[in-house]
Amino acid sequence: MDRADRSRCCRGATDAGLGRGARGGLVCEPGAGLHDRLRVARAHLQPGALEVVAVIAGPFVGTAAAAVARGHTVQVALGAGALAGVLVADGIYGLTVVSGSTSPVYWSLCLVAGAVLIGVTALRLRTPAAAARVIASAVAATGILTLGYSMLNAVS
């Protein structure tokens, strides 16, 4: 695959990621817990809240995924950290807020996947500065999303 093909492939993946995120929001996550997650979210949130969250989060998730796929060290570190932060925040939310109605296995796998993404990216980039960026962006994303989840829960 030459550079032009790879560029088209990444652009298509970015567009698809943005579209999927903007339309479905939660479609980016593994499908195992999607039905439960949607059922619980619809029960806890006002009508239309999932769509608002999806429109806001979709472009960020798509941009982070594109940054990981494209390849400059700083962009890869920040993008992977953001995606890992989404997984970790999701796992924390699931285990602490909706654990009564869904299996803890899914949420635990989210936590493990976030930690693995941080570790693999840090090893791939091979510099302490890049590892620090991955960890810092994961912590920031986790904090922001946890705050967002608590705000959504307070509204509904």
C-alpha positions in Angstrom: 0.0 0.0 0.0 1.6 3.3 -1.1 1.3 6.6 0.8 -1.6 7.9 -1.3 -3.6 4.7 -0.7 -2.9 4.9 3.0 -3.9 8.5 3.1 -7.3 7.7 1.4 -7.7 4.8 3.8 -7.1 6.9 6.9 -9.3 9.7 5.5 -12.1 7.2 4.9 -11.7 5.7 8.4 -11.8 9.3 9.8 -14.9 10.2 7.9 -16.5 6.9 8.9 -15.5 7.3 12.5 -16.9 10.9 12.6 -20.1 9.8 10.9 -20.6 6.8 13.2 -19.8 8.8 16.2 -22.1 11.6 15.3 -25.0 9.4 14.3 -24.8 6.7 16.9 -22.3 7.8 19.6 -22.0 4.5 21.3 -21.5 2.5 18.1 -17.8 2.9 18.5 -17.8 0.6 21.5 -17.9 -3.2 21.3 -21.4 -4.4 20.7 -21.5 -6.9 23.6 -23.0 -4.4 26.0 -24.6 -2.0 23.6 -28.2 -3.1 24.0 -27.9 -2.9 27.8 -26.1 0.4 27.7 -28.7 2.0 25.4 -31.6 0.6 27.6 -30.0 2.0 30.8 -29.1 5.3 29.2 -32.5 5.8 27.7 -34.0 5.1 31.1 -31.8 7.6 32.9 -31.6 10.4 30.4 -34.1 12.8 28.9 -35.3 12.1 25.4 -32.8 13.3 22.9 -29.9 13.4 25.4 -28.1 10.5 23.7 -28.2 12.2 20.4 -26.8 15.4 21.9 -24.0 13.4 23.5 -23.3 11.5 20.3 -23.1 14.7 18.2 -20.7 16.2 20.7 -18.5 13.1 21.4 -18.5 11.7 17.8 -16.1 14.2 16.2 -13.7 14.0 19.2 -13.6 10.2 19.1 -13.2 10.2 15.3 -10.4 12.8 15.4 -8.6 10.9 18.2 -8.8 7.7 16.2 -7.5 9.5 13.1 -4.6 10.9 15.1 -3.6 7.4 16.2 -3.8 6.1 12.7 -1.9 8.9 11.0 1.3 8.7 12.9 3.2 11.8 14.3 4.4 11.0 17.8 2.6 13.8 19.6 -0.7 13.2 17.8 -0.5 9.4 18.3 0.2 9.9 22.1 -2.6 12.4 22.5 -5.1 10.5 20.4 -4.4 7.1 22.1 -4.6 8.8 25.5 -8.0 10.3 24.7 -9.4 7.0 23.4 -8.0 5.2 26.5 -9.6 7.9 28.7 -12.9 7.2 27.1 -12.6 3.5 27.8 -11.5 4.0 31.4 -14.2 6.6 32.2 -16.7 4.3 30.6 -15.5 1.4 32.8 -15.6 3.5 35.9 -19.1 4.8 35.1 -20.4 1.3 34.4 -19.0 -0.3 37.5 -20.1 2.6 39.8 -23.4 3.9 38.4 -25.1 1.2 36.2 -23.6 -1.9 37.6 -26.9 -3.0 39.1 -28.5 -3.4 35.6 -25.6 -4.6 33.5 -22.8 -7.2 33.7 -19.5 -6.0 35.3 -17.6 -8.1 32.8 -18.2 -5.5 30.0 -17.2 -2.6 32.2 -14.1 -4.4 33.4 -13.1 -5.1 29.9 -13.4 -1.4 29.1 -10.9 -0.7 31.9 -8.5 -3.4 30.8 -8.7 -2.2 27.1 -8.0 1.4 28.2 -4.9 0.3 30.2 -3.7 -1.9 27.4 -4.1 0.9 24.9 -2.0 3.2 27.2 0.7 0.5 27.6 0.9 -0.5 24.0 1.1 3.1 22.8 3.7 4.0 25.3 5.8 1.0 24.3 5.3 1.7 20.6 6.4 5.4 20.9 9.4 4.4 23.0 10.2 7.8 24.7 9.4 8.9 28.2 8.0 12.1 26.9 5.5 10.3 24.6 4.6 7.9 27.4 3.9 10.9 29.7 1.7 12.5 27.0 -0.3 9.3 26.6 -0.9 9.0 30.4 -1.6 12.7 30.8 -4.2 12.8 28.0 -5.8 9.6 29.3 -6.1 11.1 32.8 -7.5 14.3 31.4 -10.0 12.5 29.2 -11.1 10.3 32.1 -11.6 13.3 34.3 -13.5 15.3 31.8 -15.8 12.4 30.9 -16.4 11.5 34.5 -17.4 15.1 35.2 -19.6 15.0 32.1 -21.3 11.7 33.3 -22.0 13.2 36.7 -23.5 16.4 35.1 -25.7 14.2 32.9 -26.8 12.2 35.9 -27.6 15.4 37.8 -29.8 16.7 35.0 -31.8 13.5 34.5 
